[in-house]
Amino acid sequence: MSTSPAAPLKKQRLIFLSLSLLWCIIGGSIGLNALIKLWSWSNQARTDIQEEAPTGVIVHVNILGIFVNGVVITTACAIIALLAAIFILVTIVWPESATRSLRTQAGFFNVLNMAVLSNEIVYTAKLATNRAQITAFLGGRELSPQAVQLYIIATGQSYKYSEQHPAVLLAIFPWISVLFTSVFVVVLYVAARRRDRPHATSGRSTPGSEKRLICNV
């Protein structure tokens, strides 16, 4: 393992930073595709239901419950990937600057990684149990949810999120980016401790030096 005080764990940092970059690019790309497909699916579902609904009925399909979590996951993955690319360059070209900012890097990546993790948990739970929220209005008054649900059942559609393949992929791949980013954050903190260790020991006086100082006096 690299133990140079000037660039502690440089090789390990570059390895896990590269893995974090790779999987965050994948996670962000899958997230963007899932968001586009979910939005298109909700619009198509609204159009299909509206065409079959009685005259005068206005239909709304709401997917914001899961869509917002997907936006946060995708955005956080994109920011992590951007920062990872920047710090790969900094670590290679200006290793001293990268070493001085180890704890700052760890803080940024940890916050973003927690954003991905927390929203991925909620997103996965909603994907497994929820469906698009469909409401209908007639003459400005909302129809009862029971009536809407019976109508949806009659059409043979369930509108579950779990039936949308791009949305399912978003519940899988970001977990890998969370794993590698978490390992990278740990490596950063360990590297910061190794960087600070020489400074901590250099300021200490040994018993032998104290004895020599007393004798000289």
N, C-alpha and C positions, 0 to 999 in steps of 0.2 A: 504494500500500500504506500502511496505517496505521503511522506511525512515532512516534506520541506516546509519550514515556517513561512517562506515567501509565498507558497501556493499549496496549502495543505489539502490533501485529497483531490488534487486537480483532476486526475484521470477519472476518479469515481464521480466527481461532480459533472464532468463532461458526458460520461456514459449515461447517467440517469437524467441529465438535462436533455440529452438527445432523445432518449426514450419518452420523456414527458412531452417534448416537442412533437414527436411522431404521433403519439396516441391522442394528443389534444387536437392536432390537425385532423386526424380521423374522426374523433368525437365531434369536433365543430362542424365538419363537413356533413356527417350523418345527421347532426342536429338541424342544420340548415335545410337539408333535404326533407327531414321529417316535418319541420314547421311548414314548409311550402306545401307538402302533400296533405298535411292535416287541414290547412286553411282551404285548399282546393276541395278536399273531401267534404268539409262542412258546407261550403258554398253549393256543391253539387247535391248534397243531402237536402239542403233547404229548397233548392230548385225542384228536386224530385217530389218532395212532400207537398210543396206549394201547388204543383201541377195536378196532384191527385186530390187536394183538399177542396171542400165545397167552396162555392163562390163567396167572396167577401172575407174569407179567413186569411189572416196574415200569419205566416210561420217564421219563427226565429230559431236558429240553431247556434247554441253557445258552447264554445270549446275553450273559453278562456281559463277554465279551471286547471287544465293541463298545459295549455299553450304558454302561459306565463312562465311556468317552471321550465319548459323547453327553451324559452328565450334566454332565461338566466343561465342554464347549462351551456347552451351554445355560445353565448357571449363570453362567459367565464373561460371556456375552453379556448376560444379565439384569443383572449387576452393572455392566457398562460402561454399559448404557442408563440405569440409575439414577443413576450418577455423572455421566453426560453431562447428564441433565436438571437435576441439582443445580447443576452448574457453568455451565450456560447461564443459570440464574437468578442465580447469584452474579456472573457476568461482566457481566450487564446491570444489575443493581441495585447491586452493590458492586464496581465494576471495580478499585478499589485493592486489595481483599482478594484478588481473582482474580489480579492482577498479582504480588502478594507470594508467591503459592503456585504459580507457574508450574512450577518444577522438581518440586515435590511432586506436582502433577497429572500431569506427564509420567511420573514414576516409577510412580504407581498405574496409569495407563492402559497403560503399557508392560508391566508385569507381567501384567496381565489379558489384554492382547492376545497376549503370548507363550504364555499358557495356552491361548487359543483356537487359535493357530497350531499349536503342538506337538501338541495333541490332534486337530486337524483333519487333520494329515498322517497320523497313525496311524489315525484313523477311516476316512479315504479309502482307505488301503491295505487295511485289513481288509474294508471294504465290497466292494472289487474282487476280493479273493482268498479270503475266508473264508465259512464257512456256520455255521449254528447247530450247536453241539456236542451230539450226541444220544448218550446212554448208556442202557443197559438192564440191569436186574438180575433175576436169577431165584434165589429162595431165598437172598437176601443176597449172592450172588456176581455180579460184573459179567460180562456177556457180552462176548465178544471184539469189538473195534471192526470187524473185518472182517465178522462176522456181522450186526452192526447196519447196516453200510453196504450190504451186499447186500440186506437187507430194505428199506432206504430206497429203493434203486434199483428194487426190484420194485414199490414203491408208485407209482413215477412222479414222485416229488417230489424236489427237490434241496435245498430249504431254504437257498438262498443269500441272503445279505443284499442283494445287488444286485438281487434280484427284488422287493424291497419299495420302492415308489415314495417313501413318506415318508422312508425312510432315505436314499434317493438325494438327495433335496432337501437334507438336512442336510449332505451332502458338497459342496454347491455354494454355497449362500447365505452361510454364515459366512465364506467367503473374501472376499466383498465387504466385510463388516464389518471384517475384518482389514486390508484395503487402506486404508479411510478412517480407521480408528483409527491406523494407522501414520503416515499423512500428518499427522493431528492431533498426534501425539506429536512429530514433526519440527517442526511449526509452534510447538509449545510451547517446545521447546528454542531455536529461533531467537528467539522472543519474549523468552525469559529472557536471552539474550545481549544483545539490544537494550536490555532494561531495565537490565542491569548496566553497559552501555557508558558512560553519563554518570558513574557513580560511579567507574569506572576512570580516566576522563580528568580528572575534577575534582580528583583527588588528585595529579596530575602538575604539576610546576613547569616553566615554559618557560624557555629560555635568557635571554630578555629580562627576565623577572621576576627571575632570579638576578642579572643584571648590575645592575638597579636596586637590588636589596637590598644589593649590595656597595658601590655608590656612596653609598647612604644611610648605611652604616656608616662 
